[in-house]
Amino acid sequence: MNKKEVSEIKKVFSDDCGFFTVNHVVSAFVDAEKNIKYKSNRLYNTLPSEESEYIMINLKKVLSGQLGKNLLEYQFPRDSYEDGGSQKFFYDVLQSKLKDDDMVDRFLNSIVEKMEYVSTYAIFSAHCTYSVLKKNKNDDFADDSELDYNFIITAICPVNLRIDGLVYSDETNEIVKKIGGDKIVELPSDGFLFPVFSDRTPDVNGVMYYTKNAKKPNTSIVDELLGCEFVMSCQSEKATFHAILNNVVSDELDYSLITTVNEKIQEIVDQNSHETEIPTIDENKLSSILWESGVSQEKLEHLPKVYKNALGDKPLTAVNLVEKKTVLSVPSITVNISKDGVNKVRTEMIDGRKCLIIDLDDPEISVNGISATID
């Protein structure tokens, strides 16, 4: 799914959309010992409005975040289409439309058994139908639909116990200490969508995984539950990119080169911000970036081998490589530099010592939030 397709599903994912319907909804609570303590399977339109509204918020949250960071699409491996395979299993769940209680039990048990989770959690899963509207040459929606996109969307929500604090009592008109504890269902930490919506049609060969924490995704959901091969988190991509730079450039890495490479990757992200596909950096593109940043041809000759050893033929996601601010650290000192201030900082040899020089447009600075001047 590209940005445009994710945006389309998010846009119609509402009770107010006449072309979108939430059908059956499954809810469950799982304790820390992996026991399903509660389960329900109901028609969405029979739920109390307060409950249905919250479930809608949680399910829609699974479509939030950035592609390549929070939203990661995976293709099922070949053996997953066979009996007992993950693709075959999720396809059977989809075909059941969550109406069959035995299939729902198998579905919930699969989540509980295969997913690793550190605490209690709730599961919300829904079978939904989007009547996909035709589009004209101007990319506007027509009045009739071409096909129905049926999908299963699942939200995994942490449940936290809140026992401390003060509350206002209506009975006594006082602020008193809270008595007892409440198990609060939080917004989802993980989730998935099957099948994906590709070229405005269902694609049962792919599944979309959502993670709230892009730096620490729950790899057990991808590897064990969905049966796909987890590739890299955004943090791993960045670490791999740094390793490639260190192996290729080594002694040529300095402040100017690092910030220039970052600026050029940011330019690629900005230039593609309105494109539907997320921009990537492959070996050839990285070679061009490094060459334009001043890396010698002698150093670049090592890039193909280093890149292949680290990534094979897989590209890196550009947005995962960009640093929004430059952080310059030496023992006891850390300087945070915004994008606009990168060119105002440089290193320079003064009296035989390497120094960090900051160009000041104004002699007045702020120290711990207090205005100060430099003589």
N, C-alpha and C positions, 0 to 999 in steps of 0.2 A: 504494500500500500504506500502511495506517496502522500505528500502533505495535503494535496487537494482532495484525495479520497477519504483520508481521515477526517478532514474538515467537513466534508459532506455528511458523513455518518454522525459526527458530533452535532451538526446543525439540525438534523432531523430527529435526534434522540430526545424527544420531548412529548409530553402528554398533549401538547397543543398542536402537534403536527398531524395532519389528517392522512399522511402517507406512511406513518410509522406506528407500530403496535407492539407493546410488550404483552406477551401471551402468558405462559406459565412462569411462575417464579418459585425457586427453591431457596429456602433459608435454613441454615444449620449453625449450631454452636458446638465447638470442639474444645475439650479441656486440654490441660497440659499433658495428660497421659494418652492423648489421641483417642479419647472416647467421644463419640457423637452424642452429646447429652440432649440435643433438641434438633428436630427436623420438621419442616413443613413444606408442602407443595400445593400452591394455590394459584388460582387465576388472578392475574394482576388487577383486573378491574373489580375484584371482590375485596381487595385490601382496604383497610381504613386509610383515609387520605393522608394522615400524618405519617403512617408507615410507608405507604407507597411513594410518597415524596422523598423520604430519606433513602429508600432503596434505589430510586431513580438517580439520586445524587451520587451514590456509591458506584453504581454501574457506569454512569457517564464518566466518572473520574478515571476509569480504566482506559479511556481514550485521550487522556490529557498528557501534557509534557511534550518533549521534543522527540521527533523521529531520530533514531540512532543513539539516543540517550535513554529516555524513559520508555520509549516504544520501540521494540525490537522484533522484526519479522523473521520467522524461521520457516524453512522448507522442510517437510517431513522426509526422512530417509526412505530408501526403497523398501526395506523390510518392514516398515511400519504399516504398509497397506495390506499385509497378510493377516490372517486370523491371529488375534493376540497382540497385534501391533497397535501403536498409539493412534495413528491416523484412522485406522479401521474402527477403533473404539470410539473416538470422538465423532466420527461420521455416524455411527450407530446412535450415539447420544443425540446428535442433531436430528436424525430421522425420527427419533421418538418424540421430539418436541417437548421433552420433559413431562409427558403425560403418563408414562409407564413407571410405576413406583419401583419395580425391580431394577429397571435401568437407572433410575435416579439413585437408588441405594448403591449400585455398582459405581456410579459416577462419584458420589460423595466418598465412598470407601477408597477409591483410587486416589483422590486428592489427599485424604488423610494418611494413607499408607505410604505414598510416594513423595510427599512434600515434607521437607524439614522446616519446622517452625519453632521458635524459642518460647512461645507462650500460648495462652488461649487465643482463639480467633473465631470469627464468624465467616460463613460462606454465603454469598448471595449469587445466585446464578439464574439467568433468565433466557427464555427462548423469545427472540424478537423477529419481527417481519418489517422490512422496509420495501414498499412498492416503489421501485426505482423509476424515476421519471425520465422521459426522453429529453434530450437537449437539442436545441436547434443550432444553426451555424454561429449564432452569437453567444453560445454557451449558456443560454437561458433555458429554464425548465419549460417543458410543454405541459399540457393539461392531462395527458394520459400516461400510464405506466407501461414499461416494456416487459418487466419481470419482477418477481419477488426475490429479495435477498433475505433469506432466513439464516439466522446465526444464533450461536450461544455465546453469551458474554458472562464472565465470572469475576467477582471481586472477592479478594481475600482480605479481611479486615481485622486488625489486632483488637483484642478486647482487654482493656485495662481496668483494674480494680481501684476505685477511688474511695478512701476511707477517712482521710483527714480533711480538716477545714471547718469553716463556720458557714451556717446557713441562716436565712431569715425564716422564722416560724410564723405562719399566718395565725395559728391557734393562740399563741401567747404574745404575738406582736413583739418578738424579741429576736436578736441575733444570738444564736446558740451554737454549741458544738454539734457537728454532724454526727448522727447516731447510725451505726451500721455502714455498709458499703454498697456501692453500685458498680456493676460491671458495665462499663461504657464501651460501646462499639465505635471505634475510630474510623476515619476514612481509610480506604484500602491501601495496603502496602504493596500488594501485588495483584495481578489479574491476567486474564487472557481472553482473546476473541477468536472464535472459529466459526466458519472459515473466514479468510481475509476477503476484503472487497477490492478487487483488482480490475482495472479497466471497466469499472462500474458494473462488474458481474462477480458472483461468488467464485472463489478459487479454493477448493477443498485441499489443495496441495500445500497450503501455507497456514500458519497460525501467528497471531500477534501477541507478544508478551508485554505486559506493563509492569514497571517497577517504580515505586515512589523514590527510592534511593538509587539513583543511577550509578553511584560509586560502589554500592554493595548490593547488587541484585541477588535474588534467591535462585541460585543456579540449579537447585534441586527441582524447581518447577520446570525449567527448560529441559534438563537432562533426563530426569526420571519420569515426571508426570506427562510432559508433552512429547517425550521421546525424541527430542532434537539435540543437536550438538551445540552447547553453549560456546560462543566464540570469544567475545571479549566485552568487559564492561568499559565504559568511557574512561575510567581511571586506568584500566589495563592498556587501552589504546594509547593513552598519553604516555604511560611508562614505556611502552614499546617504541613509540616515536622518539622519546628522549634517548633510549638505548641506541637506536639507529644513528641519531645525530652524534652521540659520543663515540661510537665505533667508526663512523665515517670521517667526521671532522676533527675529533680529538683536540689537538693543541691549537686549532684555529678558532675554537669556540670562545667568543668574548661577548661583552654586553651588546655591542653594535650588531653582531651577527645574529644573536639570539632574538633580539627585538625586531630586527628586519625580517627574519623568517616568520615570526609571529604576525607581523603586519601583513605580509604577503598572503598568508593563509586566511587572515581575517578578511582581506580583500576578496578572496575566492568565496568565502561565506556570504559576504555582503552582496556580491554580484549575482549570487544565485538565490537570494532571499525570497524572490518572487517565483522561482521555479518550483515545479511540483516534486522533482526528485532531489534528494539531499545530496550535496556535493561531496565527493570523495577525493582522496589523494592517493594515487598509485605510484609505482616506482618512477615512471617517466615524469609525472607531474612534480614529484618531490625533487627529482634531479634538476628540473627547470627552476624550481623555487630556490634551491641551494646555489645554483649557478648565478642566478640574478642577484642573490644576496652576497656574492663575492667569494664563494667556495672555489678553490682551485680545481682544475680539471684532473690533476693528479689524485686529489682526494676523492673526486666523484667516480673515479674508476673502481673504487671499492664498493660503491653503493649497491650494484646489482646483487652481489653475493651476500652482503649484509642484510639487504631487504628480504631476499629469498629465504635466508635462514630464519629470519624473524617472523615473516608473514606468508611466505609462499607467494601465491599470486593474489592474495586478498588485499583490497585497498583499505585505507584508513578513513574514518569519517572525519571530514574537515572540522566540523563544529566541536568535536571532542579534543582537538589538538590546540585550540585557541585559548590563550590566557587573556582574560578580560582586563587584568591589571598585571603589571610587572612587579614582582617582589624580589628585591635585591637584599641578600642577607650576608653578613659577616659575623664573626663571634661578637655577641652582645649588642649587635645593631641590626635592625630590619627596617628597610625603607619600602613603602608601598607606593608604586608609581602608576597613575592612571594612564589611559591610552594617549591623552592629549599631552602628557608630560614626559613621554619617553624620550623625545628629542632634546629635552632640557637637561638630561643627565648624561654624563660621560665619565670615563676613567682617564686619568692623566698622571704622568710621572712628574713629581715635584720634589726637588732636592733628593733625588734617588729613591723616593718612596711612591708607590702606586696609590693614588688618591681618587676618591669619588667626588666629582664636581657637579654641583647643581646650579644651573643658571637661574637667577631670580629676576623676574620682571619688576618686582617691587621689593624694596628692602624690608618691608614689614612682613613678618611671618606669624604663625600661630604655634605656640608651645603649650601642649596640654589644654588646648582650647582657649588660651589666653593670648591676645595680640602682643607681639614683641617686635623689636627692631634689631637689625644687625648693623653694627658700626662698620 
